[in-house]
Amino acid sequence: MGKAMRYAVVIEKAESNYAAYVPDLPGCVVAGETMWEVEELIREAIEFHLEGLKEDGLPIPTPSSQVEYVEISA
């Protein structure tokens, strides 16, 4: 088994579904009806994306995006 890597995932609520993408893996995007479904789908999409890069002999991007929350008064 390879080295564990931790990628930042952005999950957004749309009008009737959820979508997720990985900033460090351009093109790695999913959509689903529930938050749970999107979390499962993005995990599978990341694995599939990385497998494709390996098969094509391309480098695996090192996770570099960070997630922070900024609190403001509205």
CHARMM-style PDB file with segment names, atoms N, HN, CA, C and O in Angstrom:
ATOM      1  N   MET     1       0.850  -1.187   0.000  1.00  0.00      PROA
ATOM      2  CA  MET     1       0.000   0.000   0.000  1.00  0.00      PROA
ATOM      3  C   MET     1       0.881   1.231   0.000  1.00  0.00      PROA
ATOM      4  O   MET     1       1.949   1.235   0.611  1.00  0.00      PROA
ATOM      5  N   GLY     2       0.430   2.298  -0.696  1.00  0.00      PROA
ATOM      6  HN  GLY     2      -0.438   2.295  -1.193  1.00  0.00      PROA
ATOM      7  CA  GLY     2       1.209   3.520  -0.815  1.00  0.00      PROA
ATOM      8  C   GLY     2       1.093   4.404   0.403  1.00  0.00      PROA
ATOM      9  O   GLY     2       0.387   4.107   1.366  1.00  0.00      PROA
ATOM     10  N   LYS     3       1.815   5.501   0.319  1.00  0.00      PROA
ATOM     11  HN  LYS     3       2.388   5.743  -0.464  1.00  0.00      PROA
ATOM     12  CA  LYS     3       1.819   6.492   1.386  1.00  0.00      PROA
ATOM     13  C   LYS     3       0.452   7.174   1.467  1.00  0.00      PROA
ATOM     14  O   LYS     3      -0.132   7.514   0.437  1.00  0.00      PROA
ATOM     15  N   ALA     4      -0.051   7.371   2.663  1.00  0.00      PROA
ATOM     16  HN  ALA     4       0.423   7.095   3.499  1.00  0.00      PROA
ATOM     17  CA  ALA     4      -1.337   8.055   2.854  1.00  0.00      PROA
ATOM     18  C   ALA     4      -1.175   9.534   2.534  1.00  0.00      PROA
ATOM     19  O   ALA     4      -0.212  10.172   2.958  1.00  0.00      PROA
ATOM     20  N   MET     5      -2.134  10.072   1.777  1.00  0.00      PROA
ATOM     21  HN  MET     5      -2.917   9.554   1.432  1.00  0.00      PROA
ATOM     22  CA  MET     5      -2.136  11.486   1.424  1.00  0.00      PROA
ATOM     23  C   MET     5      -3.489  12.059   1.808  1.00  0.00      PROA
ATOM     24  O   MET     5      -4.509  11.372   1.744  1.00  0.00      PROA
ATOM     25  N   ARG     6      -3.490  13.311   2.202  1.00  0.00      PROA
ATOM     26  HN  ARG     6      -2.662  13.869   2.254  1.00  0.00      PROA
ATOM     27  CA  ARG     6      -4.726  13.956   2.656  1.00  0.00      PROA
ATOM     28  C   ARG     6      -4.984  15.187   1.793  1.00  0.00      PROA
ATOM     29  O   ARG     6      -4.263  16.181   1.879  1.00  0.00      PROA
ATOM     30  N   TYR     7      -6.017  15.108   0.963  1.00  0.00      PROA
ATOM     31  HN  TYR     7      -6.603  14.300   0.893  1.00  0.00      PROA
ATOM     32  CA  TYR     7      -6.369  16.198   0.063  1.00  0.00      PROA
ATOM     33  C   TYR     7      -7.540  17.000   0.623  1.00  0.00      PROA
ATOM     34  O   TYR     7      -8.472  16.438   1.200  1.00  0.00      PROA
ATOM     35  N   ALA     8      -7.482  18.312   0.447  1.00  0.00      PROA
ATOM     36  HN  ALA     8      -6.725  18.768  -0.022  1.00  0.00      PROA
ATOM     37  CA  ALA     8      -8.608  19.179   0.818  1.00  0.00      PROA
ATOM     38  C   ALA     8      -9.726  18.967  -0.198  1.00  0.00      PROA
ATOM     39  O   ALA     8      -9.478  18.880  -1.401  1.00  0.00      PROA
ATOM     40  N   VAL     9     -10.950  18.885   0.296  1.00  0.00      PROA
ATOM     41  HN  VAL     9     -11.151  18.956   1.273  1.00  0.00      PROA
ATOM     42  CA  VAL     9     -12.127  18.713  -0.550  1.00  0.00      PROA
ATOM     43  C   VAL     9     -13.101  19.844  -0.233  1.00  0.00      PROA
ATOM     44  O   VAL     9     -13.374  20.135   0.932  1.00  0.00      PROA
ATOM     45  N   VAL    10     -13.617  20.474  -1.276  1.00  0.00      PROA
ATOM     46  HN  VAL    10     -13.395  20.238  -2.222  1.00  0.00      PROA
ATOM     47  CA  VAL    10     -14.617  21.526  -1.104  1.00  0.00      PROA
ATOM     48  C   VAL    10     -15.971  20.937  -1.475  1.00  0.00      PROA
ATOM     49  O   VAL    10     -16.149  20.420  -2.578  1.00  0.00      PROA
ATOM     50  N   ILE    11     -16.920  21.017  -0.552  1.00  0.00      PROA
ATOM     51  HN  ILE    11     -16.774  21.437   0.344  1.00  0.00      PROA
ATOM     52  CA  ILE    11     -18.279  20.528  -0.795  1.00  0.00      PROA
ATOM     53  C   ILE    11     -19.208  21.730  -0.770  1.00  0.00      PROA
ATOM     54  O   ILE    11     -19.207  22.525   0.170  1.00  0.00      PROA
ATOM     55  N   GLU    12     -19.998  21.841  -1.823  1.00  0.00      PROA
ATOM     56  HN  GLU    12     -20.000  21.195  -2.587  1.00  0.00      PROA
ATOM     57  CA  GLU    12     -20.915  22.974  -1.938  1.00  0.00      PROA
ATOM     58  C   GLU    12     -22.350  22.480  -2.058  1.00  0.00      PROA
ATOM     59  O   GLU    12     -22.618  21.482  -2.726  1.00  0.00      PROA
ATOM     60  N   LYS    13     -23.255  23.173  -1.416  1.00  0.00      PROA
ATOM     61  HN  LYS    13     -23.037  23.984  -0.873  1.00  0.00      PROA
ATOM     62  CA  LYS    13     -24.688  22.874  -1.508  1.00  0.00      PROA
ATOM     63  C   LYS    13     -25.250  23.677  -2.661  1.00  0.00      PROA
ATOM     64  O   LYS    13     -25.114  24.900  -2.703  1.00  0.00      PROA
ATOM     65  N   ALA    14     -25.880  22.987  -3.596  1.00  0.00      PROA
ATOM     66  HN  ALA    14     -25.990  21.994  -3.562  1.00  0.00      PROA
ATOM     67  CA  ALA    14     -26.570  23.648  -4.697  1.00  0.00      PROA
ATOM     68  C   ALA    14     -28.063  23.655  -4.374  1.00  0.00      PROA
ATOM     69  O   ALA    14     -28.464  23.267  -3.277  1.00  0.00      PROA
ATOM     70  N   GLU    15     -28.871  24.088  -5.314  1.00  0.00      PROA
ATOM     71  HN  GLU    15     -28.545  24.403  -6.206  1.00  0.00      PROA
ATOM     72  CA  GLU    15     -30.308  24.183  -5.055  1.00  0.00      PROA
ATOM     73  C   GLU    15     -30.923  22.824  -4.738  1.00  0.00      PROA
ATOM     74  O   GLU    15     -31.736  22.711  -3.821  1.00  0.00      PROA
ATOM     75  N   SER    16     -30.539  21.788  -5.492  1.00  0.00      PROA
ATOM     76  HN  SER    16     -29.878  21.880  -6.238  1.00  0.00      PROA
ATOM     77  CA  SER    16     -31.175  20.487  -5.293  1.00  0.00      PROA
ATOM     78  C   SER    16     -30.193  19.334  -5.097  1.00  0.00      PROA
ATOM     79  O   SER    16     -30.599  18.172  -5.085  1.00  0.00      PROA
ATOM     80  N   ASN    17     -28.900  19.646  -4.943  1.00  0.00      PROA
ATOM     81  HN  ASN    17     -28.570  20.590  -4.953  1.00  0.00      PROA
ATOM     82  CA  ASN    17     -27.921  18.589  -4.736  1.00  0.00      PROA
ATOM     83  C   ASN    17     -26.668  19.155  -4.077  1.00  0.00      PROA
ATOM     84  O   ASN    17     -26.641  20.307  -3.643  1.00  0.00      PROA
ATOM     85  N   TYR    18     -25.640  18.330  -4.012  1.00  0.00      PROA
ATOM     86  HN  TYR    18     -25.662  17.395  -4.364  1.00  0.00      PROA
ATOM     87  CA  TYR    18     -24.340  18.740  -3.493  1.00  0.00      PROA
ATOM     88  C   TYR    18     -23.292  18.456  -4.558  1.00  0.00      PROA
ATOM     89  O   TYR    18     -23.458  17.555  -5.380  1.00  0.00      PROA
ATOM     90  N   ALA    19     -22.213  19.227  -4.538  1.00  0.00      PROA
ATOM     91  HN  ALA    19     -22.078  19.959  -3.870  1.00  0.00      PROA
ATOM     92  CA  ALA    19     -21.098  18.993  -5.442  1.00  0.00      PROA
ATOM     93  C   ALA    19     -19.810  19.093  -4.634  1.00  0.00      PROA
ATOM     94  O   ALA    19     -19.751  19.778  -3.612  1.00  0.00      PROA
ATOM     95  N   ALA    20     -18.783  18.400  -5.108  1.00  0.00      PROA
ATOM     96  HN  ALA    20     -18.831  17.844  -5.938  1.00  0.00      PROA
ATOM     97  CA  ALA    20     -17.493  18.451  -4.430  1.00  0.00      PROA
ATOM     98  C   ALA    20     -16.383  18.461  -5.461  1.00  0.00      PROA
ATOM     99  O   ALA    20     -16.512  17.888  -6.543  1.00  0.00      PROA
ATOM    100  N   TYR    21     -15.273  19.133  -5.102  1.00  0.00      PROA
ATOM    101  HN  TYR    21     -15.168  19.598  -4.223  1.00  0.00      PROA
ATOM    102  CA  TYR    21     -14.092  19.122  -5.950  1.00  0.00      PROA
ATOM    103  C   TYR    21     -12.839  19.171  -5.083  1.00  0.00      PROA
ATOM    104  O   TYR    21     -12.887  19.508  -3.900  1.00  0.00      PROA
ATOM    105  N   VAL    22     -11.720  18.824  -5.709  1.00  0.00      PROA
ATOM    106  HN  VAL    22     -11.681  18.550  -6.670  1.00  0.00      PROA
ATOM    107  CA  VAL    22     -10.436  18.770  -5.015  1.00  0.00      PROA
ATOM    108  C   VAL    22      -9.513  19.805  -5.657  1.00  0.00      PROA
ATOM    109  O   VAL    22      -9.076  19.603  -6.789  1.00  0.00      PROA
ATOM    110  N   PRO    23      -9.204  20.904  -4.971  1.00  0.00      PROA
ATOM    111  CA  PRO    23      -8.384  21.955  -5.570  1.00  0.00      PROA
ATOM    112  C   PRO    23      -7.037  21.470  -6.104  1.00  0.00      PROA
ATOM    113  O   PRO    23      -6.553  21.991  -7.109  1.00  0.00      PROA
ATOM    114  N   ASP    24      -6.436  20.501  -5.460  1.00  0.00      PROA
ATOM    115  HN  ASP    24      -6.830  20.078  -4.644  1.00  0.00      PROA
ATOM    116  CA  ASP    24      -5.123  20.009  -5.887  1.00  0.00      PROA
ATOM    117  C   ASP    24      -5.191  19.001  -7.025  1.00  0.00      PROA
ATOM    118  O   ASP    24      -4.153  18.604  -7.555  1.00  0.00      PROA
ATOM    119  N   LEU    25      -6.392  18.579  -7.411  1.00  0.00      PROA
ATOM    120  HN  LEU    25      -7.235  18.902  -6.980  1.00  0.00      PROA
ATOM    121  CA  LEU    25      -6.566  17.607  -8.489  1.00  0.00      PROA
ATOM    122  C   LEU    25      -7.565  18.156  -9.506  1.00  0.00      PROA
ATOM    123  O   LEU    25      -8.732  17.766  -9.490  1.00  0.00      PROA
ATOM    124  N   PRO    26      -7.127  19.053 -10.389  1.00  0.00      PROA
ATOM    125  CA  PRO    26      -8.042  19.639 -11.370  1.00  0.00      PROA
ATOM    126  C   PRO    26      -8.810  18.560 -12.137  1.00  0.00      PROA
ATOM    127  O   PRO    26      -8.234  17.578 -12.603  1.00  0.00      PROA
ATOM    128  N   GLY    27     -10.115  18.766 -12.255  1.00  0.00      PROA
ATOM    129  HN  GLY    27     -10.584  19.564 -11.876  1.00  0.00      PROA
ATOM    130  CA  GLY    27     -10.967  17.812 -12.958  1.00  0.00      PROA
ATOM    131  C   GLY    27     -11.563  16.740 -12.075  1.00  0.00      PROA
ATOM    132  O   GLY    27     -12.392  15.955 -12.534  1.00  0.00      PROA
ATOM    133  N   CYS    28     -11.165  16.690 -10.826  1.00  0.00      PROA
ATOM    134  HN  CYS    28     -10.492  17.329 -10.453  1.00  0.00      PROA
ATOM    135  CA  CYS    28     -11.700  15.696  -9.894  1.00  0.00      PROA
ATOM    136  C   CYS    28     -12.931  16.320  -9.221  1.00  0.00      PROA
ATOM    137  O   CYS    28     -12.821  17.025  -8.218  1.00  0.00      PROA
ATOM    138  N   VAL    29     -14.107  16.039  -9.806  1.00  0.00      PROA
ATOM    139  HN  VAL    29     -14.196  15.466 -10.621  1.00  0.00      PROA
ATOM    140  CA  VAL    29     -15.359  16.684  -9.405  1.00  0.00      PROA
ATOM    141  C   VAL    29     -16.467  15.637  -9.360  1.00  0.00      PROA
ATOM    142  O   VAL    29     -16.501  14.732 -10.193  1.00  0.00      PROA
ATOM    143  N   VAL    30     -17.363  15.756  -8.400  1.00  0.00      PROA
ATOM    144  HN  VAL    30     -17.335  16.491  -7.723  1.00  0.00      PROA
ATOM    145  CA  VAL    30     -18.526  14.865  -8.321  1.00  0.00      PROA
ATOM    146  C   VAL    30     -19.752  15.665  -7.904  1.00  0.00      PROA
ATOM    147  O   VAL    30     -19.644  16.785  -7.405  1.00  0.00      PROA
ATOM    148  N   ALA    31     -20.916  15.067  -8.118  1.00  0.00      PROA
ATOM    149  HN  ALA    31     -21.004  14.157  -8.524  1.00  0.00      PROA
ATOM    150  CA  ALA    31     -22.173  15.636  -7.645  1.00  0.00      PROA
ATOM    151  C   ALA    31     -23.059  14.504  -7.161  1.00  0.00      PROA
ATOM    152  O   ALA    31     -22.983  13.388  -7.677  1.00  0.00      PROA
ATOM    153  N   GLY    32     -23.896  14.783  -6.178  1.00  0.00      PROA
ATOM    154  HN  GLY    32     -23.958  15.689  -5.760  1.00  0.00      PROA
ATOM    155  CA  GLY    32     -24.796  13.774  -5.644  1.00  0.00      PROA
ATOM    156  C   GLY    32     -25.963  14.423  -4.925  1.00  0.00      PROA
ATOM    157  O   GLY    32     -25.988  15.633  -4.701  1.00  0.00      PROA
ATOM    158  N   GLU    33     -26.919  13.596  -4.574  1.00  0.00      PROA
ATOM    159  HN  GLU    33     -26.899  12.613  -4.756  1.00  0.00      PROA
ATOM    160  CA  GLU    33     -28.135  14.101  -3.941  1.00  0.00      PROA
ATOM    161  C   GLU    33     -27.952  14.456  -2.470  1.00  0.00      PROA
ATOM    162  O   GLU    33     -28.625  15.355  -1.966  1.00  0.00      PROA
ATOM    163  N   THR    34     -27.050  13.764  -1.771  1.00  0.00      PROA
ATOM    164  HN  THR    34     -26.503  13.033  -2.180  1.00  0.00      PROA
ATOM    165  CA  THR    34     -26.865  14.007  -0.339  1.00  0.00      PROA
ATOM    166  C   THR    34     -25.395  14.260  -0.032  1.00  0.00      PROA
ATOM    167  O   THR    34     -24.513  13.925  -0.823  1.00  0.00      PROA
ATOM    168  N   MET    35     -25.150  14.851   1.121  1.00  0.00      PROA
ATOM    169  HN  MET    35     -25.866  15.123   1.764  1.00  0.00      PROA
ATOM    170  CA  MET    35     -23.785  15.090   1.576  1.00  0.00      PROA
ATOM    171  C   MET    35     -23.046  13.761   1.702  1.00  0.00      PROA
ATOM    172  O   MET    35     -21.894  13.642   1.286  1.00  0.00      PROA
ATOM    173  N   TRP    36     -23.718  12.758   2.281  1.00  0.00      PROA
ATOM    174  HN  TRP    36     -24.654  12.854   2.619  1.00  0.00      PROA
ATOM    175  CA  TRP    36     -23.097  11.442   2.462  1.00  0.00      PROA
ATOM    176  C   TRP    36     -22.679  10.860   1.110  1.00  0.00      PROA
ATOM    177  O   TRP    36     -21.570  10.346   0.964  1.00  0.00      PROA
ATOM    178  N   GLU    37     -23.573  10.946   0.126  1.00  0.00      PROA
ATOM    179  HN  GLU    37     -24.474  11.364   0.244  1.00  0.00      PROA
ATOM    180  CA  GLU    37     -23.269  10.397  -1.203  1.00  0.00      PROA
ATOM    181  C   GLU    37     -22.070  11.110  -1.826  1.00  0.00      PROA
ATOM    182  O   GLU    37     -21.199  10.468  -2.412  1.00  0.00      PROA
ATOM    183  N   VAL    38     -22.026  12.432  -1.702  1.00  0.00      PROA
ATOM    184  HN  VAL    38     -22.734  12.954  -1.226  1.00  0.00      PROA
ATOM    185  CA  VAL    38     -20.920  13.194  -2.276  1.00  0.00      PROA
ATOM    186  C   VAL    38     -19.600  12.843  -1.590  1.00  0.00      PROA
ATOM    187  O   VAL    38     -18.569  12.753  -2.256  1.00  0.00      PROA
ATOM    188  N   GLU    39     -19.616  12.644  -0.287  1.00  0.00      PROA
ATOM    189  HN  GLU    39     -20.454  12.717   0.254  1.00  0.00      PROA
ATOM    190  CA  GLU    39     -18.391  12.267   0.423  1.00  0.00      PROA
ATOM    191  C   GLU    39     -17.868  10.919  -0.072  1.00  0.00      PROA
ATOM    192  O   GLU    39     -16.664  10.753  -0.269  1.00  0.00      PROA
ATOM    193  N   GLU    40     -18.759   9.969  -0.269  1.00  0.00      PROA
ATOM    194  HN  GLU    40     -19.737  10.104  -0.108  1.00  0.00      PROA
ATOM    195  CA  GLU    40     -18.353   8.661  -0.788  1.00  0.00      PROA
ATOM    196  C   GLU    40     -17.846   8.776  -2.230  1.00  0.00      PROA
ATOM    197  O   GLU    40     -16.818   8.197  -2.581  1.00  0.00      PROA
ATOM    198  N   LEU    41     -18.568   9.519  -3.048  1.00  0.00      PROA
ATOM    199  HN  LEU    41     -19.403   9.990  -2.763  1.00  0.00      PROA
ATOM    200  CA  LEU    41     -18.194   9.663  -4.455  1.00  0.00      PROA
ATOM    201  C   LEU    41     -16.854  10.372  -4.631  1.00  0.00      PROA
ATOM    202  O   LEU    41     -16.064   9.986  -5.493  1.00  0.00      PROA
ATOM    203  N   ILE    42     -16.586  11.401  -3.830  1.00  0.00      PROA
ATOM    204  HN  ILE    42     -17.227  11.714  -3.130  1.00  0.00      PROA
ATOM    205  CA  ILE    42     -15.325  12.127  -4.001  1.00  0.00      PROA
ATOM    206  C   ILE    42     -14.153  11.262  -3.553  1.00  0.00      PROA
ATOM    207  O   ILE    42     -13.072  11.344  -4.137  1.00  0.00      PROA
ATOM    208  N   ARG    43     -14.341  10.447  -2.543  1.00  0.00      PROA
ATOM    209  HN  ARG    43     -15.219  10.381  -2.069  1.00  0.00      PROA
ATOM    210  CA  ARG    43     -13.274   9.527  -2.124  1.00  0.00      PROA
ATOM    211  C   ARG    43     -12.940   8.572  -3.284  1.00  0.00      PROA
ATOM    212  O   ARG    43     -11.770   8.351  -3.598  1.00  0.00      PROA
ATOM    213  N   GLU    44     -13.972   8.019  -3.907  1.00  0.00      PROA
ATOM    214  HN  GLU    44     -14.922   8.199  -3.652  1.00  0.00      PROA
ATOM    215  CA  GLU    44     -13.762   7.117  -5.043  1.00  0.00      PROA
ATOM    216  C   GLU    44     -13.137   7.862  -6.221  1.00  0.00      PROA
ATOM    217  O   GLU    44     -12.266   7.326  -6.906  1.00  0.00      PROA
ATOM    218  N   ALA    45     -13.581   9.095  -6.454  1.00  0.00      PROA
ATOM    219  HN  ALA    45     -14.289   9.530  -5.898  1.00  0.00      PROA
ATOM    220  CA  ALA    45     -13.060   9.881  -7.569  1.00  0.00      PROA
ATOM    221  C   ALA    45     -11.575  10.199  -7.380  1.00  0.00      PROA
ATOM    222  O   ALA    45     -10.806  10.163  -8.341  1.00  0.00      PROA
ATOM    223  N   ILE    46     -11.175  10.507  -6.153  1.00  0.00      PROA
ATOM    224  HN  ILE    46     -11.800  10.536  -5.373  1.00  0.00      PROA
ATOM    225  CA  ILE    46      -9.765  10.785  -5.874  1.00  0.00      PROA
ATOM    226  C   ILE    46      -8.934   9.543  -6.160  1.00  0.00      PROA
ATOM    227  O   ILE    46      -7.899   9.630  -6.821  1.00  0.00      PROA
ATOM    228  N   GLU    47      -9.373   8.388  -5.671  1.00  0.00      PROA
ATOM    229  HN  GLU    47     -10.214   8.316  -5.134  1.00  0.00      PROA
ATOM    230  CA  GLU    47      -8.635   7.146  -5.907  1.00  0.00      PROA
ATOM    231  C   GLU    47      -8.525   6.856  -7.400  1.00  0.00      PROA
ATOM    232  O   GLU    47      -7.454   6.494  -7.886  1.00  0.00      PROA
ATOM    233  N   PHE    48      -9.626   7.015  -8.125  1.00  0.00      PROA
ATOM    234  HN  PHE    48     -10.496   7.309  -7.730  1.00  0.00      PROA
ATOM    235  CA  PHE    48      -9.645   6.776  -9.568  1.00  0.00      PROA
ATOM    236  C   PHE    48      -8.729   7.761 -10.295  1.00  0.00      PROA
ATOM    237  O   PHE    48      -7.995   7.373 -11.204  1.00  0.00      PROA
ATOM    238  N   HSD    49      -8.771   9.016  -9.899  1.00  0.00      PROA
ATOM    239  HN  HSD    49      -9.368   9.330  -9.160  1.00  0.00      PROA
ATOM    240  CA  HSD    49      -7.942  10.059 -10.498  1.00  0.00      PROA
ATOM    241  C   HSD    49      -6.456   9.735 -10.311  1.00  0.00      PROA
ATOM    242  O   HSD    49      -5.675   9.816 -11.259  1.00  0.00      PROA
ATOM    243  N   LEU    50      -6.076   9.370  -9.094  1.00  0.00      PROA
ATOM    244  HN  LEU    50      -6.711   9.303  -8.324  1.00  0.00      PROA
ATOM    245  CA  LEU    50      -4.677   9.055  -8.812  1.00  0.00      PROA
ATOM    246  C   LEU    50      -4.225   7.811  -9.562  1.00  0.00      PROA
ATOM    247  O   LEU    50      -3.097   7.764 -10.052  1.00  0.00      PROA
ATOM    248  N   GLU    51      -5.087   6.800  -9.660  1.00  0.00      PROA
ATOM    249  HN  GLU    51      -6.004   6.838  -9.262  1.00  0.00      PROA
ATOM    250  CA  GLU    51      -4.756   5.595 -10.426  1.00  0.00      PROA
ATOM    251  C   GLU    51      -4.502   5.954 -11.883  1.00  0.00      PROA
ATOM    252  O   GLU    51      -3.563   5.441 -12.492  1.00  0.00      PROA
ATOM    253  N   GLY    52      -5.328   6.830 -12.450  1.00  0.00      PROA
ATOM    254  HN  GLY    52      -6.090   7.247 -11.955  1.00  0.00      PROA
ATOM    255  CA  GLY    52      -5.163   7.256 -13.830  1.00  0.00      PROA
ATOM    256  C   GLY    52      -3.846   7.980 -14.043  1.00  0.00      PROA
ATOM    257  O   GLY    52      -3.165   7.753 -15.044  1.00  0.00      PROA
ATOM    258  N   LEU    53      -3.481   8.850 -13.110  1.00  0.00      PROA
ATOM    259  HN  LEU    53      -4.034   9.034 -12.297  1.00  0.00      PROA
ATOM    260  CA  LEU    53      -2.198   9.543 -13.216  1.00  0.00      PROA
ATOM    261  C   LEU    53      -1.041   8.550 -13.208  1.00  0.00      PROA
ATOM    262  O   LEU    53      -0.114   8.661 -14.010  1.00  0.00      PROA
ATOM    263  N   LYS    54      -1.098   7.575 -12.294  1.00  0.00      PROA
ATOM    264  HN  LYS    54      -1.851   7.485 -11.642  1.00  0.00      PROA
ATOM    265  CA  LYS    54      -0.046   6.556 -12.213  1.00  0.00      PROA
ATOM    266  C   LYS    54       0.051   5.774 -13.518  1.00  0.00      PROA
ATOM    267  O   LYS    54       1.148   5.571 -14.037  1.00  0.00      PROA
ATOM    268  N   GLU    55      -1.082   5.334 -14.050  1.00  0.00      PROA
ATOM    269  HN  GLU    55      -1.974   5.499 -13.628  1.00  0.00      PROA
ATOM    270  CA  GLU    55      -1.102   4.561 -15.299  1.00  0.00      PROA
ATOM    271  C   GLU    55      -0.527   5.358 -16.457  1.00  0.00      PROA
ATOM    272  O   GLU    55       0.103   4.791 -17.349  1.00  0.00      PROA
ATOM    273  N   ASP    56      -0.739   6.673 -16.449  1.00  0.00      PROA
ATOM    274  HN  ASP    56      -1.251   7.134 -15.724  1.00  0.00      PROA
ATOM    275  CA  ASP    56      -0.232   7.529 -17.516  1.00  0.00      PROA
ATOM    276  C   ASP    56       1.209   7.971 -17.277  1.00  0.00      PROA
ATOM    277  O   ASP    56       1.787   8.696 -18.087  1.00  0.00      PROA
ATOM    278  N   GLY    57       1.785   7.528 -16.159  1.00  0.00      PROA
ATOM    279  HN  GLY    57       1.316   6.939 -15.501  1.00  0.00      PROA
ATOM    280  CA  GLY    57       3.169   7.891 -15.844  1.00  0.00      PROA
ATOM    281  C   GLY    57       3.336   9.340 -15.423  1.00  0.00      PROA
ATOM    282  O   GLY    57       4.426   9.903 -15.528  1.00  0.00      PROA
ATOM    283  N   LEU    58       2.261   9.939 -14.950  1.00  0.00      PROA
ATOM    284  HN  LEU    58       1.376   9.482 -14.865  1.00  0.00      PROA
ATOM    285  CA  LEU    58       2.306  11.337 -14.525  1.00  0.00      PROA
ATOM    286  C   LEU    58       2.528  11.427 -13.021  1.00  0.00      PROA
ATOM    287  O   LEU    58       2.172  10.507 -12.286  1.00  0.00      PROA
ATOM    288  N   PRO    59       3.113  12.530 -12.559  1.00  0.00      PROA
ATOM    289  CA  PRO    59       3.356  12.677 -11.119  1.00  0.00      PROA
ATOM    290  C   PRO    59       2.053  12.847 -10.344  1.00  0.00      PROA
ATOM    291  O   PRO    59       1.084  13.419 -10.844  1.00  0.00      PROA
ATOM    292  N   ILE    60       2.050  12.346  -9.131  1.00  0.00      PROA
ATOM    293  HN  ILE    60       2.837  11.881  -8.725  1.00  0.00      PROA
ATOM    294  CA  ILE    60       0.917  12.515  -8.222  1.00  0.00      PROA
ATOM    295  C   ILE    60       1.100  13.856  -7.512  1.00  0.00      PROA
ATOM    296  O   ILE    60       2.101  14.049  -6.822  1.00  0.00      PROA
ATOM    297  N   PRO    61       0.151  14.791  -7.668  1.00  0.00      PROA
ATOM    298  CA  PRO    61       0.294  16.090  -7.003  1.00  0.00      PROA
ATOM    299  C   PRO    61       0.326  15.947  -5.487  1.00  0.00      PROA
ATOM    300  O   PRO    61      -0.480  15.231  -4.893  1.00  0.00      PROA
ATOM    301  N   THR    62       1.258  16.633  -4.889  1.00  0.00      PROA
ATOM    302  HN  THR    62       1.912  17.215  -5.371  1.00  0.00      PROA
ATOM    303  CA  THR    62       1.340  16.658  -3.433  1.00  0.00      PROA
ATOM    304  C   THR    62       0.227  17.555  -2.912  1.00  0.00      PROA
ATOM    305  O   THR    62       0.056  18.667  -3.411  1.00  0.00      PROA
ATOM    306  N   PRO    63      -0.531  17.101  -1.926  1.00  0.00      PROA
ATOM    307  CA  PRO    63      -1.575  17.964  -1.364  1.00  0.00      PROA
ATOM    308  C   PRO    63      -0.951  19.256  -0.840  1.00  0.00      PROA
ATOM    309  O   PRO    63      -0.010  19.220  -0.047  1.00  0.00      PROA
ATOM    310  N   SER    64      -1.472  20.386  -1.282  1.00  0.00      PROA
ATOM    311  HN  SER    64      -2.237  20.416  -1.926  1.00  0.00      PROA
ATOM    312  CA  SER    64      -0.915  21.656  -0.819  1.00  0.00      PROA
ATOM    313  C   SER    64      -1.989  22.650  -0.386  1.00  0.00      PROA
ATOM    314  O   SER    64      -1.683  23.630   0.293  1.00  0.00      PROA
ATOM    315  N   SER    65      -3.236  22.410  -0.768  1.00  0.00      PROA
ATOM    316  HN  SER    65      -3.485  21.614  -1.319  1.00  0.00      PROA
ATOM    317  CA  SER    65      -4.314  23.321  -0.370  1.00  0.00      PROA
ATOM    318  C   SER    65      -4.598  23.171   1.115  1.00  0.00      PROA
ATOM    319  O   SER    65      -4.524  22.076   1.674  1.00  0.00      PROA
ATOM    320  N   GLN    66      -4.921  24.279   1.734  1.00  0.00      PROA
ATOM    321  HN  GLN    66      -4.981  25.168   1.280  1.00  0.00      PROA
ATOM    322  CA  GLN    66      -5.289  24.279   3.147  1.00  0.00      PROA
ATOM    323  C   GLN    66      -6.687  24.857   3.287  1.00  0.00      PROA
ATOM    324  O   GLN    66      -7.110  25.685   2.481  1.00  0.00      PROA
ATOM    325  N   VAL    67      -7.386  24.425   4.292  1.00  0.00      PROA
ATOM    326  HN  VAL    67      -7.042  23.752   4.947  1.00  0.00      PROA
ATOM    327  CA  VAL    67      -8.730  24.917   4.543  1.00  0.00      PROA
ATOM    328  C   VAL    67      -8.730  25.622   5.891  1.00  0.00      PROA
ATOM    329  O   VAL    67      -8.279  25.079   6.899  1.00  0.00      PROA
ATOM    330  N   GLU    68      -9.238  26.824   5.884  1.00  0.00      PROA
ATOM    331  HN  GLU    68      -9.604  27.266   5.065  1.00  0.00      PROA
ATOM    332  CA  GLU    68      -9.377  27.607   7.108  1.00  0.00      PROA
ATOM    333  C   GLU    68     -10.741  28.265   7.075  1.00  0.00      PROA
ATOM    334  O   GLU    68     -11.273  28.543   6.001  1.00  0.00      PROA
ATOM    335  N   TYR    69     -11.294  28.510   8.209  1.00  0.00      PROA
ATOM    336  HN  TYR    69     -10.862  28.285   9.082  1.00  0.00      PROA
ATOM    337  CA  TYR    69     -12.541  29.247   8.327  1.00  0.00      PROA
ATOM    338  C   TYR    69     -12.221  30.599   8.930  1.00  0.00      PROA
ATOM    339  O   TYR    69     -11.396  30.711   9.837  1.00  0.00      PROA
ATOM    340  N   VAL    70     -12.885  31.629   8.415  1.00  0.00      PROA
ATOM    341  HN  VAL    70     -13.555  31.538   7.679  1.00  0.00      PROA
ATOM    342  CA  VAL    70     -12.720  32.976   8.936  1.00  0.00      PROA
ATOM    343  C   VAL    70     -14.069  33.416   9.486  1.00  0.00      PROA
ATOM    344  O   VAL    70     -15.068  33.419   8.768  1.00  0.00      PROA
ATOM    345  N   GLU    71     -14.093  33.779  10.740  1.00  0.00      PROA
ATOM    346  HN  GLU    71     -13.281  33.776  11.324  1.00  0.00      PROA
ATOM    347  CA  GLU    71     -15.340  34.202  11.373  1.00  0.00      PROA
ATOM    348  C   GLU    71     -15.474  35.710  11.301  1.00  0.00      PROA
ATOM    349  O   GLU    71     -14.542  36.449  11.616  1.00  0.00      PROA
ATOM    350  N   ILE    72     -16.657  36.157  10.878  1.00  0.00      PROA
ATOM    351  HN  ILE    72     -17.415  35.556  10.622  1.00  0.00      PROA
ATOM    352  CA  ILE    72     -16.930  37.587  10.819  1.00  0.00      PROA
ATOM    353  C   ILE    72     -18.291  37.854  11.427  1.00  0.00      PROA
ATOM    354  O   ILE    72     -19.113  36.947  11.552  1.00  0.00      PROA
ATOM    355  N   SER    73     -18.524  39.082  11.800  1.00  0.00      PROA
ATOM    356  HN  SER    73     -17.855  39.819  11.698  1.00  0.00      PROA
ATOM    357  CA  SER    73     -19.857  39.480  12.283  1.00  0.00      PROA
ATOM    358  C   SER    73     -20.626  40.026  11.100  1.00  0.00      PROA
ATOM    359  O   SER    73     -20.109  40.825  10.319  1.00  0.00      PROA
ATOM    360  N   ALA    74     -21.856  39.590  10.978  1.00  0.00      PROA
ATOM    361  HN  ALA    74     -22.276  38.941  11.612  1.00  0.00      PROA
ATOM    362  CA  ALA    74     -22.684  40.062   9.840  1.00  0.00      PROA
ATOM    363  C   ALA    74     -23.760  40.977  10.324  1.00  0.00      PROA
ATOM    364  OT1 ALA    74     -24.554  41.475   9.525  1.00  0.00      PROA
TER     365      ALA     74
END
